[in-house]
Structure formats: C-alpha cells, structure tokens
Amino acid sequence: MNSFIPYGKQQITQEDVDAIAAVLKSDYITQGPVTKDFEEIFAKFIGSKYAIAVANGTAALHLSALALDVDDKQTVITTPLTFVASANCIQYCGGQIHFADIDPETLCIDLNSIEDLLKKNRKSNYTGVIPVDFAGYPVNTESLRSIADQYGLWILEDACHAPGGYFLDSNSSIQHCGNGTYADLSIFSFHPVKHITTGEGGMITSNDIDKIEKIRKLRIHGITREPHLLQENHGGWYYEMQELGYNYRITDFQCALGISQLKRADENLARRKKIAEKYTEAFAGFDFIKTPAIRNNVSHAWHLYVIQVPDRKGLYDYLRSQQIFTQVHYIPVHLQPYYKNLGWKKGDFPNAEKYYEQCLSIPMYAGLTDDEQSYTIRKILEFYNVA
Ligand SMILES: *Cc1c(COP(=O)(O)O)cnc(C)c1O
C-alpha cells in the first residue's frame, strides 16, 4: 500500500518514461513533430476533426474565449459547480460570467435554469455558454445546442473530466465528449489528477477549421509563417505577428508522454468504471450515502466518484486520520471572494450550495488497487457505525 491513498493520481509506466527520454534526446524538444502527432492521435481518440495542444487546460479555455471573440460587451453562462478556470476565462477577456444552477441529479448545469436566465435577463448580451461534463457525466450537448441556437449562443464544452465519456443522442448515435458535433469548441486538461497526464497540458478540440486556425496563431504570440497568410514576404526568415497572442505552447516531451498515456486510455477508463461499480454496490444499502446518477443513455467517464453524505467534514477528517486523502469538488465558484466582490452571494444557486455542503470525492484513479478500495469502503462505513 502507498503511505496514503489520494483521491486521484497519475499513472506513469516505464514506457511513458522511455517515450519522454526519446524526445529529450532528439533534435526538437519543443515546437517539433511530436506535438502535431499528439494532436492527431488525440483528435482521433475523441472523434473530433481537429485538436490543438497547449500549455494547460486554463490556457485552452483562454484561447477558446479569444477565438470566440469574447470582449467586454459580452456575458457568458457557466455552472457554479466547476473549477474556477471555467469562469475565469471570460473575465480574462473583459467579459462577464453569469451562473446557472445545477441539476441536483446529474450535477451538470441545468438546461432549464439556463433557459430561465435567458428569458429573465433579455437585456444582457448573452453570447455563449460553457457547460462542464462534471465528474465525467456528459452534458447532453444536443439538447443544449437547440437552446443555444434559439438564442444565438456558442458552446464551449469544458470536457476536462470526460475524455472517453459519451451520451447517445436522439438518433442513438454515440457522441463523445469534446467531439465537436454540437459544441463549437471543447477543452481538456492533462493535469496529473485527470485521466491522461502530460504534467501540465491541455487540448482544444473542434470541427471548426477557422476557429482552430485562429487558436493555432494565438498560441504562438499571434505569429504566423504560413505563406498564404502573410501580408508581405522578405525571405525564409520572415514571419508576421498579426494579432496580440500568447505563449501557450506545450513541449514535445510532454506530448510524447501524452501519446504514451493515450495507449492505456481505454483500459484505464474500464478500470475506473469497475471501481465506480464496486463503490455503488457497496453503498447501495445505505440511504444516507447518495451515490452518482447512472443513466442508460450516458457513459460516465468517472474522473471523480462523488458521494453526498451527512457530516461531510467529520468523514473527511476521519478518513484523513486513516491516511485516505479525499477532496471536495468544488466550492461553488460564485462563493469565491473574487466573485462575491462582483456581486454574487450565498443563496443565489441553492442546488449547487446544498450539494457543496454534502459532497466528498473519494479515491478514483486507474491505479487504485482492490485492497485500497476495500479499505476505503470499510473506513467510510466504520465512520457511520454501519461496517
Ligand atoms: C482541471 C480543470 C481545468 C483547468 O485545467 P488546468 O490544466 O489545471 O489549467 C478547467 N476546468 C476543469 C473542469 C478542470 O477540472
């Protein structure tokens, strides 16, 4: 057993290490061919036409907001139940973020609350929505698309939790999270707690070549060398900075790790599903432990396994004393001091706030052993005196 059991953890094999080392010894350790390879392989895995690798998931969100032309005249809707970066990307561009409450069952943004918001605040200039596939539960982007089309909104899907997850659309076709069928752009993160890691890293996926080209340029300072895009051409060294961009590149050795990690993605997703099934079964007899929603038309990606329980702090502290390090996902974004200063307050989103009082993410990662999981289950039941 490890010295402690975390809620999430990367898995690095000797193959991964060898893949990184090979690139470190090659001619290009950044801006080389491996970044492109990773983009192509990832797009194939997700089922999107295009993918662009960047420095991290937050950079992916920022570049997406820029490509969607967010500015200080716009308002964008997201869920209060997400990592702060999903909201911050709009603030970076000077826009305003508004929140719509969650569905207490799926824990994703509630499509009805989006519609209520759009109907109530007709004067606000809503231009887009950022749904999050929370914990790995795929947002039904087909249904969201029909609302978005009605109000002229773009969709930026934050799919950080859901590589490999999918839902069945109204034609019973499999729609993988981030595949670009219904969302304009989607983003992923490769932070070590996510399904696939590159240390730090992120990806933008889409079927929209214009937005992808724009992001490609903004990733490197707004610079292009493509002959057909240049206004002048002075020779082989020539490039133009055509817009104000950023340095949001990822290295080639990180991408080598990403490619190597992707080889185990299906196998690891299957392992996550098994872990989820065992938890759900173990807690099935105890009404006071609420386990995640499972639906027939959805394949959950199980980034997190969140239980909702009474005396959550007591359980958190007890598990910690037993070397099980759980986590809370998330403190509702509108209750963070920065957002409270913008006028949001307790009581604004009752479903997200009630969930926050009770939620706990218990260990969920491909490398979690059967023994570690059984120990975790036993300790949880022990805390409630039902073991
Ligand atoms: C991890 C995460 C991000 C940010 O990704 P980074 O790579 O850490 O910048 C954004 N949104 C969600 C939902 C995430 O889980």
The ligand as an SDF file (V2000), in Angstrom:
LIG
                    3D

 15 15  0  0  0  0  0  0  0  0999 V2000
   -8.5130   20.8040  -14.3640 C   0  0  0  0  0  0  0  0  0  0  0  0
   -9.6070   21.6320  -14.8420 C   0  0  0  0  0  0  0  0  0  0  0  0
   -9.4040   22.8590  -15.5010 C   0  0  0  0  0  0  0  0  0  0  0  0
   -8.0680   23.5230  -15.6230 C   0  0  0  0  0  0  0  0  0  0  0  0
   -7.0700   22.7680  -16.1810 O   0  0  0  0  0  0  0  0  0  0  0  0
   -5.5350   23.1050  -15.8750 P   0  0  0  0  0  0  0  0  0  0  0  0
   -4.7950   22.2040  -16.7990 O   0  0  0  0  0  0  0  0  0  0  0  0
   -5.2770   22.8140  -14.4290 O   0  0  0  0  0  0  0  0  0  0  0  0
   -5.3130   24.5440  -16.1950 O   0  0  0  0  0  0  0  0  0  0  0  0
  -10.5190   23.5250  -16.0010 C   0  0  0  0  0  0  0  0  0  0  0  0
  -11.7560   23.0400  -15.8550 N   0  0  0  0  0  0  0  0  0  0  0  0
  -11.9980   21.8850  -15.2000 C   0  0  0  0  0  0  0  0  0  0  0  0
  -13.3990   21.4030  -15.0830 C   0  0  0  0  0  0  0  0  0  0  0  0
  -10.9430   21.1540  -14.6650 C   0  0  0  0  0  0  0  0  0  0  0  0
  -11.1900   20.0230  -13.9970 O   0  0  0  0  0  0  0  0  0  0  0  0
  1  2  1  0
  2  3  1  0
  2 14  2  0
  3  4  1  0
  3 10  2  0
  4  5  1  0
  5  6  1  0
  6  7  2  0
  6  8  1  0
  6  9  1  0
 10 11  1  0
 11 12  2  0
 12 13  1  0
 12 14  1  0
 14 15  1  0
M  END
$$$$
